[in-house]
Amino acid sequence: MTDHDPYNVVLRACFENPDHAGDLQGEYARVLASESVESDHGVRIVLSAGIADGMIVEMRFRVWGCPHTIAAAETLCSDLEKGPVSGLSAFDTNGMMQRLSVPVEKTGKILLLEDAMKLLWEQHESAA
């Protein structure tokens, strides 16, 4: 990353190859889905998770937003997939922003991702 390049290496890798973009491909005992929208800038995040035996077997996203938002959603899905559903209960906003070198003026976009993830957790908890 140069002084004029707003995207670090991790962000570029996530944005250029978003393995988790799209829809769930498998059939699961349980599917969680959430949507979070910020209307002023047209940012929209849709998260979905295929759950089996207390594990997130598959996690996917759709994002209408900037490269930072897309990369953050990819990072989140990559981090949580193949892990316990309880991973949905905590989101480290500052850690995500540091990891992807997200400028402070884009904090709202990362918080929108946090909101979408919290909605997945709430769905899980309400059905438990």
Phi, psi and omega in degrees: 000133177261174178299336183260356182262114183281359186241123178279176184298318180297314180299315180301316181298316180293320182287320184284335182223070182281087183300337185257009179285140177116207185249160176301140181260334183264175173252134188229154177302325181218139175235130174252142178214143179216160177219138178227131186230139174240100192290332183298325182245003177072020179280135180220133179232127175240125177244144173219147182222130174266121188247137173210132177053041177074010181242149172274101183284320182216140178224134182226162179218159167227132181227133168248100185178193185281168177304326178297318181291317179297313180296322179294319178294319177298315179299314179301310182298317179298318180294322188269331182299138182075010178247177180291151178302331180301342176299338178287349187278350183220138178226128180261088182303310181297319179298318178295318181295320179291316181302322182258005183051049180283126178295148184304329180291350178254014179305320181302325180291322178288324176295328177295320175296318177301317178300317180297319179293318178300323178296322176298315180298317179298320176300313180301312182294323182289336180268349183285000000 
